[in-house]
Amino acid sequence: QVQLVESGGGLVQAGGSLRLSCAASGRTSSSYTMGWFRQAPGMEREIVAAINTSGATYYADSVEGRFTISRDNSRKTAYLQMHSLKPEDTGVYYCALRLSGIVSVHLSGYSYWGQGTQVTVST
């Protein structure tokens, strides 16, 4: 079983920055993918970014160039550095883990989820 704990959310003004962290514990495979998803009020959960063990990444078009996903394999921790935040980035951000080195953009591709952390971007 794998547990994920996110941290780093909060309230920030538009144009500001935040860094989210996701620490995994438990038994993982040697190759796995970690992803960040977000869910705005009344909206479906959507992928933001993902990274596999080898460092291959995926970004949603809406965050490309503003967000950077990274990971520390020795710590089983993924990070999401967010710059130039916009009000439309507001939502609950969830960390997810997939026991495969093939990056997936689909919610159904991930078996483990964190509890979520709120990010609010004010105007």
C-alpha positions in Angstrom: 0.0 0.0 0.0 1.2 3.5 -0.8 0.3 6.7 1.1 0.7 10.2 -0.3 0.9 13.4 1.7 0.7 16.8 0.0 1.9 20.1 1.5 2.5 23.6 0.4 -0.9 24.9 -0.6 -2.2 28.3 0.4 -3.4 31.7 -0.6 -1.4 33.8 -3.0 -2.0 36.9 -5.1 -2.2 36.6 -8.9 1.3 36.6 -10.3 2.8 34.9 -7.2 4.4 31.6 -6.7 3.8 28.5 -4.7 5.6 25.1 -4.3 3.7 22.0 -3.6 5.3 18.8 -2.3 4.1 15.2 -2.3 5.8 12.6 -0.2 5.1 8.9 -0.9 5.5 6.2 1.7 5.0 2.4 1.5 5.9 0.0 -1.2 6.3 1.3 -4.7 7.6 -0.4 -7.8 11.1 0.5 -9.1 9.5 2.5 -11.9 6.5 4.7 -11.1 4.9 7.9 -12.2 3.8 10.8 -10.0 1.2 13.2 -11.1 -0.5 16.4 -10.0 -4.2 16.9 -10.6 -6.5 19.8 -9.7 -10.2 20.3 -9.2 -11.9 23.6 -9.2 -15.3 24.1 -7.6 -18.0 22.6 -9.8 -15.4 21.2 -12.3 -14.0 17.8 -13.0 -10.6 16.9 -11.8 -7.9 17.5 -14.4 -4.3 16.7 -14.9 -1.8 19.4 -14.3 1.6 17.6 -14.7 3.2 14.2 -14.4 6.7 12.9 -14.2 8.1 9.3 -14.3 11.1 7.8 -12.6 13.3 8.7 -15.6 12.3 12.3 -15.5 10.0 12.3 -18.5 7.3 15.0 -18.0 3.9 16.0 -19.2 2.2 19.4 -18.7 -1.3 20.5 -19.4 -1.4 23.3 -22.0 -2.8 25.7 -19.4 0.3 25.5 -17.2 3.1 24.9 -19.7 5.8 27.4 -19.1 4.5 28.5 -15.7 4.7 25.2 -13.7 7.6 22.8 -13.2 7.2 19.3 -11.9 10.2 17.5 -10.4 11.0 14.6 -8.1 13.6 13.3 -5.8 13.6 9.5 -6.2 15.7 8.9 -3.1 13.0 10.7 -1.0 10.0 9.4 -3.0 8.9 13.0 -3.2 7.5 15.0 -6.1 7.3 18.8 -6.3 5.2 21.2 -8.3 6.7 24.7 -8.6 4.1 27.1 -9.7 4.9 30.6 -11.0 2.8 33.4 -12.5 -0.3 32.0 -10.8 -3.7 33.1 -12.1 -7.1 33.1 -10.4 -8.1 30.2 -12.7 -5.4 28.1 -11.1 -7.5 28.0 -7.9 -8.6 24.6 -6.8 -7.7 21.6 -4.7 -4.5 20.1 -5.9 -4.1 16.3 -5.6 -1.0 14.2 -5.8 -1.3 10.8 -7.5 0.9 7.8 -8.0 0.9 5.3 -10.8 2.8 2.0 -10.5 4.1 2.3 -14.0 6.9 4.2 -15.7 4.6 5.1 -18.6 3.1 8.6 -18.0 -0.7 8.7 -18.0 -2.9 11.8 -18.2 -6.0 10.0 -17.1 -7.3 9.8 -13.5 -8.1 6.1 -14.0 -4.4 5.5 -14.6 -3.4 6.3 -11.0 -4.0 3.9 -8.1 -3.1 6.1 -5.2 -4.2 9.6 -4.2 -3.3 12.1 -1.6 -5.9 14.0 0.4 -5.4 17.2 -1.6 -4.2 20.7 -0.7 -6.0 24.0 -1.4 -4.5 26.6 -3.7 -6.3 29.9 -3.9 -5.1 32.7 -6.2 -6.7 36.0 -5.5 -7.0 38.9 -8.0 
